[in-house]
Amino acid sequence: MKRLLFALMMAFTPTVLTADEKPANDPVWMMVAFEVTNYDTWRAAFDNDLALRQDAGELSFEINRFPGFPNQIIAMFKWESAERAQAFISDPALQASMKAGGVISAPTITFYDG
């Protein structure tokens, strides 16, 4: 599993996988893998957007990095629903925030139950 996640992250191919059979109003987990130019710069921008994410339906998050690759991020988010999470990732304001935070790879986004 770790090799697969690393391979997905290294491919830098924008991918969104969804579970169509999941009701849109159930809580859902979203994993996002991407690379940044500088973790500290990105983290400051990410933390600054907390209220924006919570207003959009984020319930909790966890940030992970690969040992030896401090600028490669795997972020886990729990959202109120897949519908709200998908609306958030489609928001042009998020794209601008990611660019300002130094995101340099296309994110790989996966939704799952958990």
N, C-alpha and C positions, 0 to 999 in steps of 0.2 A: 504494500500500500504506500509506504513512504517513497519508494522508487517511482511509482506512478504519479504521485503528487509532485515530486521534484521534476519529473519529465514534463508534466503539464505546465508547471511554472516556467521551466526553461524554454518551452516552445514559443511563448509569447503570442499565442494565437487567441484572439478573443472568442471565448466560448461561453454560452449560457445553456445549462442543462436544467430542465424543470421536470417535475413529476406531475404530469397532466391529471392523474387520477386523484391527486390531493385536493380537497376542498380549499378554495381560495381564502376562506376566512379562518383557517386553523393556523396556529403559530408554525413557523418554519425556520430552519437554520439555513444560512447562506455562507458559503466559504468563498473567499476572494483571494486569489494568488496574484502577485504582481511584484515589480521591482521599482525601487526609488533611487534617486541620486544620492540622498543622504537621509538616513533614518531619523535623526534628531529633527531635521527640518520638516520632514513629512509628518512626524508624530506631533509636532506643535500645531500644524495645520489640521490634522485629524482631530486632536483634542479640542481645537477651537470650534469644530463643527458638531460637537456633541448635542447641543440643543436642537440643531437642525435635524440630525438623525433621529433623535427621540420624538420630535414632532411628526416625523415621517413614519413612525411606527417601530423603531428599533427598541427592543426590550433589554438587550445586553450585548456585550462584545468581548472578544479576547483577541489579542494580537500575539502572533508567534513569528519567530525568525529561525532560519536554518543556521546551525552552528557553522561558523566559517564564512557565512554569506549574510552579513548583517543588514544588507539593503534589500534582501529578498523577503517579502512579507507574505504570511498567510493569516488573513483576518477572518475570524468567525463571528457571525452576527446572528442573534435571535430576533426575528421580526414578528409582529402581530399577525401578519399574513403574507403569503407569497405575492398577492396582488399589491400590497403596500410596498413590499421590498422591490418588486419589479418597477413600480412607479418611481421609486427613489432612484434606482440605478439608471432610469431613462431621463432623469432630470438634467437639463443642460448645466444647471448650477453645480451639480456634482462633477461634471467633466471639467469645468473651470477650476473647481477646488482641487481636483486631482492634479491638474497641470501646475497650479500654483504650489502644491505640496511636493512637486518633483517626481511624480509617477512617470516612469520612462518606458514601461512595457504595457501592452494591452492586457487588461486583467482577465483572468480565467475565473468565471463565476459559476458556482454549482449550488443548487438548492437541494436540501435533503431533510428528511425527518430525523429526529434524534433525541 
